[in-house]
Amino acid sequence: MKINFTKEHMVRLYDLANEMLFDNATIQTSMGQVLNIVELLHCTSIGQLQNIMSSIKKRIDKIEESDEWLAPDNDKLEELRRMKELINLIIGWKRYNMEIADNKKKKEELTEKLNKLKESTKTPEDRIKELEAQLKELEEF
């Protein structure tokens, strides 16, 4: 499956991450752990991030569904929406990086198989010529 994490997503992730960094903001998990932007980016798994996002969604829904006679806390609601977007972008970024790493590993495996196949199809004369060329290079030193 191809992860569609675009440059625009990355720019938005930078913006939200910088905002969180310079505001020294944190996110509290359902277990009470307080995470900063570095921990969110580098120390949390996708599963943990999905749990955090689910918790944020519930908090957003609770504020949006509050009594119509009470004025909602729009600042808090907007902050939660930005945090939800940030967490979602981090999940996409992590998935994208995993896909790149997987593709790199597959490419290395295929290259190794191809090299083995090429080597297995060489005639003894080809191998002799290669070894003689290597010996000649070493003699020049």
LUMGUTI-256598 format. One line per field, with one value per residue (C-alpha): residue number from 1; chain; x, y, z. Coordinates in steps of 0.1 Angstrom, whole numbers, plus 5000, padded with zeros to 4 digits. Example, Ala and Ser with C-alpha at 12.3 -4.5 7.8 and 13.67 -1.06 7.14 Angstrom:
! LUMGUTI-256598
k = [1 | 2] $
c = [A | A] $
east = [5123 | 5137] $
north = [4955 | 4989] $
up = [5078 | 5071] $
This chain:
! LUMGUTI-256598
k = [1 | 2 | 3 | 4 | 5 | 6 | 7 | 8 | 9 | 10 | 11 | 12 | 13 | 14 | 15 | 16 | 17 | 18 | 19 | 20 | 21 | 22 | 23 | 24 | 25 | 26 | 27 | 28 | 29 | 30 | 31 | 32 | 33 | 34 | 35 | 36 | 37 | 38 | 39 | 40 | 41 | 42 | 43 | 44 | 45 | 46 | 47 | 48 | 49 | 50 | 51 | 52 | 53 | 54 | 55 | 56 | 57 | 58 | 59 | 60 | 61 | 62 | 63 | 64 | 65 | 66 | 67 | 68 | 69 | 70 | 71 | 72 | 73 | 74 | 75 | 76 | 77 | 78 | 79 | 80 | 81 | 82 | 83 | 84 | 85 | 86 | 87 | 88 | 89 | 90 | 91 | 92 | 93 | 94 | 95 | 96 | 97 | 98 | 99 | 100 | 101 | 102 | 103 | 104 | 105 | 106 | 107 | 108 | 109 | 110 | 111 | 112 | 113 | 114 | 115 | 116 | 117 | 118 | 119 | 120 | 121 | 122 | 123 | 124 | 125 | 126 | 127 | 128 | 129 | 130 | 131 | 132 | 133 | 134 | 135 | 136 | 137 | 138 | 139 | 140 | 141] $
c = [A | A | A | A | A | A | A | A | A | A | A | A | A | A | A | A | A | A | A | A | A | A | A | A | A | A | A | A | A | A | A | A | A | A | A | A | A | A | A | A | A | A | A | A | A | A | A | A | A | A | A | A | A | A | A | A | A | A | A | A | A | A | A | A | A | A | A | A | A | A | A | A | A | A | A | A | A | A | A | A | A | A | A | A | A | A | A | A | A | A | A | A | A | A | A | A | A | A | A | A | A | A | A | A | A | A | A | A | A | A | A | A | A | A | A | A | A | A | A | A | A | A | A | A | A | A | A | A | A | A | A | A | A | A | A | A | A | A | A | A | A] $
east = [5000 | 5014 | 5014 | 5003 | 5024 | 5030 | 5052 | 5022 | 5017 | 5053 | 5051 | 5020 | 5037 | 5067 | 5044 | 5024 | 5055 | 5073 | 5043 | 5042 | 5079 | 5080 | 5049 | 5065 | 5032 | 5027 | 5001 | 4989 | 4981 | 4952 | 4977 | 4988 | 5021 | 5031 | 5047 | 5065 | 5070 | 5103 | 5088 | 5057 | 5079 | 5106 | 5096 | 5060 | 5046 | 5019 | 4996 | 5003 | 4997 | 4964 | 4953 | 4962 | 4943 | 4913 | 4914 | 4916 | 4886 | 4866 | 4875 | 4865 | 4832 | 4825 | 4831 | 4810 | 4781 | 4780 | 4748 | 4737 | 4731 | 4768 | 4792 | 4818 | 4855 | 4865 | 4901 | 4904 | 4884 | 4907 | 4938 | 4925 | 4917 | 4953 | 4967 | 4945 | 4958 | 4994 | 4990 | 4975 | 5003 | 5029 | 5012 | 5013 | 5050 | 5059 | 5040 | 5057 | 5092 | 5084 | 5074 | 5107 | 5127 | 5107 | 5113 | 5150 | 5153 | 5134 | 5156 | 5188 | 5174 | 5165 | 5199 | 5216 | 5195 | 5203 | 5241 | 5240 | 5221 | 5246 | 5275 | 5260 | 5256 | 5293 | 5315 | 5348 | 5366 | 5348 | 5357 | 5393 | 5395 | 5380 | 5406 | 5434 | 5423 | 5422 | 5457 | 5470 | 5456 | 5472 | 5506 | 5506 | 5508] $
north = [5000 | 5034 | 5061 | 5095 | 5118 | 5149 | 5179 | 5199 | 5175 | 5178 | 5216 | 5215 | 5190 | 5214 | 5243 | 5225 | 5209 | 5243 | 5259 | 5231 | 5234 | 5272 | 5272 | 5244 | 5226 | 5190 | 5163 | 5142 | 5106 | 5086 | 5070 | 5105 | 5105 | 5140 | 5141 | 5169 | 5172 | 5153 | 5124 | 5124 | 5123 | 5099 | 5079 | 5069 | 5041 | 5044 | 5025 | 5049 | 5079 | 5064 | 5060 | 5096 | 5108 | 5087 | 5104 | 5138 | 5131 | 5121 | 5154 | 5173 | 5155 | 5162 | 5199 | 5201 | 5181 | 5202 | 5219 | 5245 | 5271 | 5270 | 5288 | 5263 | 5270 | 5279 | 5283 | 5249 | 5234 | 5249 | 5238 | 5202 | 5203 | 5214 | 5186 | 5161 | 5173 | 5172 | 5136 | 5125 | 5141 | 5124 | 5090 | 5097 | 5107 | 5076 | 5053 | 5071 | 5066 | 5029 | 5025 | 5041 | 5018 | 4988 | 4998 | 5003 | 4968 | 4952 | 4970 | 4957 | 4922 | 4923 | 4937 | 4910 | 4883 | 4899 | 4900 | 4863 | 4854 | 4873 | 4856 | 4822 | 4827 | 4836 | 4811 | 4800 | 4820 | 4852 | 4846 | 4840 | 4872 | 4892 | 4876 | 4883 | 4920 | 4923 | 4908 | 4932 | 4962 | 4950 | 4946 | 4982 | 4994] $
up = [5000 | 4990 | 5017 | 5003 | 5026 | 5005 | 5008 | 5019 | 5047 | 5057 | 5057 | 5079 | 5102 | 5105 | 5113 | 5140 | 5155 | 5156 | 5172 | 5198 | 5204 | 5208 | 5230 | 5251 | 5248 | 5259 | 5253 | 5282 | 5274 | 5289 | 5313 | 5325 | 5307 | 5295 | 5261 | 5243 | 5205 | 5205 | 5224 | 5201 | 5169 | 5180 | 5211 | 5205 | 5183 | 5158 | 5181 | 5210 | 5187 | 5175 | 5212 | 5218 | 5188 | 5198 | 5232 | 5217 | 5194 | 5224 | 5242 | 5210 | 5208 | 5245 | 5240 | 5208 | 5224 | 5255 | 5266 | 5240 | 5267 | 5278 | 5256 | 5244 | 5251 | 5215 | 5224 | 5239 | 5211 | 5185 | 5204 | 5205 | 5168 | 5161 | 5184 | 5166 | 5132 | 5145 | 5158 | 5125 | 5106 | 5128 | 5122 | 5084 | 5086 | 5106 | 5081 | 5052 | 5068 | 5074 | 5038 | 5026 | 5049 | 5036 | 5000 | 5006 | 5022 | 4993 | 4968 | 4986 | 4987 | 4950 | 4941 | 4960 | 4942 | 4909 | 4916 | 4927 | 4895 | 4874 | 4891 | 4887 | 4849 | 4844 | 4826 | 4842 | 4815 | 4826 | 4862 | 4852 | 4833 | 4863 | 4887 | 4863 | 4860 | 4898 | 4901 | 4875 | 4893 | 4925 | 4908 | 4897 | 4933] $
